[in-house]
Amino acid sequence: MQLTAAQRAQFERDGYLFFPGLFSPDEVRQLTDAVPALYARREAFNVRERGSDAVRTNFAAHLYSEPFARLARHPRMVKPVMQLFDEPVYMHQFKINGKMAFEGDVWQWHQDYGTWKNDDLMPTERAMNVAIFLDEVNAFNGPLMFIPGSHRKGVLDAQHDLTTTSYPLWTLDHALIAQLVERAGGRHGGIVSPQGPAGSMILFHSCLVHASSSNLSPWNRVSVYLSLCAVSNHIRRFKRPEYIAHRDFTPIDCLPDDCLLREAPVALPWKNGLPASALDTSLEVLP
């Protein structure tokens, strides 16, 4: 999958690209069928909502689940990022975010690079997210909200929010968000929310300011996020556990485009359980 010149220009302007229905129902089914067993596991890589048993985020499924290991190497998700960075990428983070019906909590306004910079010492913002919807995303089940063009402001001052939700985040204050929204168009386009069927894909810049509200609807909103980083831009500190921020900077080697629908050889190093080393942390800075 190659981006056109028009798509690249749109990405530079808005900070994101949306591809409705890019993956077929059969491809999505290979992934959704695997989610319940992953969410049922009582391991550190499943972060649950505050005061609930609902999974907020499952980390690193590409290291122990075959369908997600294949998705992690899918050319539709990986090659556009390689094209934009003009270099190979590695997997910085792999998440299955489960904003479950009635229980999915908010994600505060933030930039992903804010966390990657402050916690992981990622040198620059040459990393981004590629997300695929595993459920239909509509106005009621907590869709992502973006402030178009906010990535062009660079890295913004953030505060480490350790109390609002079960997952700590470097968040932005309300006055700054109001200012960014007004500059982006206010009520006329200052906030956008890509919505569409399961199998839709979003690619968005690591400095794009985004958030999502709680899910009060009866419909789940599960999405997979590949956080891909340019190899030359790998993190310099292992402050967070390896299942959250990965330490293997090997470039991703893409599988064939039909890899979700047929057998494809993939390594599953954590298939038999989370290794003790995946919980280790360090404040040492890499050279």
N, C-alpha and C positions, 0 to 999 in steps of 0.2 A: 504494500500500500504506500503510495507516494502522494504527498500533498502538492496541490497545484500552486502556482504563483499567487493566485487570488486567495487561496486558503492561508498561505503563509502571511500575506499582507493583513488578512483579517485577524490572524493570531497576534501579530505584532500590535495591531490597533486595540483589540478587545481583551487579549490575554487568555482566550479559550476558543475551542472549536467543538461543535456538537454534531454528532453523526447519528441521527435517529435510526433505530433498527439495523445497525451495522452487522450484528450477529443474528443468525437464524434461530427460530424456536428450538430446533433440534440441538444446535450448539449450546444454547443457554441451558437446556434440560440436562446436559451432561454435568453442568456446574451446580444447578439448583438441587439436583438429586443427592449431591454429596454434602450439602450444607448441614442438614440436621445432625448427622453423625459427628461432624466437626464441632458444632455448637454444644453437643452433649458432653464433650470431653472436659474433665475437671483438671485442667492444666493451666499453667501461668499464662499461656498464650491466648486464653479466652478472658477478656476483660468484660465484666458484667456491669449493668447499669446500677447506679447507686440505689440501694434499697430494693433491688429486683433481681430475679434470676435470669432475666433476658440478657443475651449477649450484646454488648455495645460494639466490640471489635474483636475479631479473631485475627491473630497475627501469624504470618509465615506459613500459611497453608501450602505454599508451593514447595515446601521442604518435606511434607509428609502426606500430601494428597495428590494422586496422579492427575486428576482433571485439572487441578489448579497449577500443578507443575507445568502442564502443557500450555495453559493460558499464559503463564509467566514468560513463555517463549514465543507467544503468538505474534506473527509479523504485523497484524493489523494494529496491535497495541504498541509494539516496540519500534518498528521502523520509522513511523512519523517523528518520534522523539530523536532517533539517531539522525534523521534528516535535518531537523531544526538545530541540533547541536553540532552536526557535521563531525561526529566522532562516536565510537562505541559507548554503550551505556551498561551499567550494572544495576542490580536490584538493591536499592537502598532500603525499601520497606514494602511489605506486601500485606494488605489488610482486606478482610471481608467485613465491612461495616453493616451491622444488623440493626437498622432503625425499626424495631418491631412494633406491630400494631398495639396502640394504647400505651406502650411502655418506652418507646424510643425517645431518649432525652435530646436536648439541644446540643449543637456544636456551636460554641461562641464564635464571634467574628474574629478571624485570624488570618495570617499568612502561613502557609506550611513552611516556607523557608525560615520564618522566625524561630520555629522549634528546631529545625535542622541546624541552623547557625548557632543558636544559644546552647543547645544540648549536645550536639554531635560535632561541633566545630567544622561544619561543611564550609569550605572557603568562599564560594560564590553561589549565586542562585541558578547555576547550570544544572538544575534538576527540576522535574515536574511530575505531576500526577496524570495518569490515564485511568479513567473509571469506566466500568461497564455495569449497566443496570441488570440485576438478576430478577427484578420485579418491575412492573409498570410504575413509573414515577409520575404522580399527579400533584395537584395543588394542595392536597389534603394530608399526604403521608410524609411530610417533612422533607420536601425537595431541597437540593442545594440552592443557595442564593449567591450570586456573584455581583460585585461592583465592577462593571466593564471599564477597562483601562486602568484600574487601580494598580496593576503590576508595574506601570510606568513610574510610579512614585518611589520604586525601590524598596529597601528594607525599612519598615516603619517601627517606631518605638513601641514596645509591647511589655505587658506585665505577665508574670507567671501565675496563672490562675490554678490554684491547687484545691479549690473548695467547691466550685460550681457543679462539676460533674465528677464521675468516677475516673476520668482520664485527664491528667494535667495538660495544660495547653498555654502557649504564649499568646495572649489575647490583646485586642485593641480596645481603647476606651470609646465610649459612646459619642463623645464630642467629635473625635476624629472620624468615626464612621459617618456621622451626620454630614460632616464637611465633604468627605469623599463621595457620598451619594449625591449631594447637591451638585458637585462639580461634574459628575457623570450624567446629569440630566434630571435629578430630583425624581418627581413622580412620573416623569416621562423617560424612563429607561435607565434611571440611576441604579436600579437593582433589577437583575434579570434572573430567571429561574428555568433552566432547561428541563423540559418534561417530555416523556415519551415512553414507548413500549419497552419491555424487557429486551435486552440485546442492544440498546442504544449505548453509545460511547461518548465520553467527554474527555478532551485533552485540555489541561489548564496549567498555566504558568505558576511556578512556586511562590511568586510574590502577589498573585491575584488574591485580593481580599474576598473571603467567602465565609459562609455560615449555613446553618440549617436549624429550623425550629423543631419542636417536639412533634412526635407523631401521635395525634389523638384520634386518628382514623382506625377503622378495622382492617386496614391493608398494610402488610409488611412493606418495607422499603430497604431491601438488601442490595448492596453494591460492592463490587470488588475494586480496589485501588492498587495499581502498580505505581510505586514511587521510583522513578528511574533517574539515575544520576550519571552525568558524564564521568567516564572512568578517571580522567585527569582531575576531577573535582571531588574525589572520594573523601569521606569524613576523616577527621584527624584525632578524634577522641571516642572512646568506647564507654562513655558515661552511662548509657542506657544498655539494658540487656540485649544480647545478640538477636533474640527473637523479635525485637522491636526495630533496632537499627543494625542492619547486616554488615558483616566485616569481610565478606568475600567480594573483592572488587573485580572478579573475572568478568570480561565482557559477555553479554548475553548472546548466545548463538541461536538464532530463530529456527523454529520448526516450520514445516510446510503449512500452507494456509488452511488446509483441512485437518489440522492436527487434533481438533476437538472431536472429530467424527471417526477417527480411525486410530489404531494403535501407533504410538510414537514412543520411542525409548526415552525415558527421563530418569534422572537420579532422584532418590527420595532418602536423603541422609538421616532424616529425623523420623522415619516411618515407624520405628519401634519405641518412640517416646522422645521427649525433650531431653537433650544431653545436659549434664550439669554445667558444662562450659557456657551454654546459652544463657545462663543466669548471671555469669560473671560480669563485673563492671570495673572500670578503671578511670582515673582522672589524668592518667599519663597522656601527653600530647605526642602524636606521631611526628616524625621528622618530615 
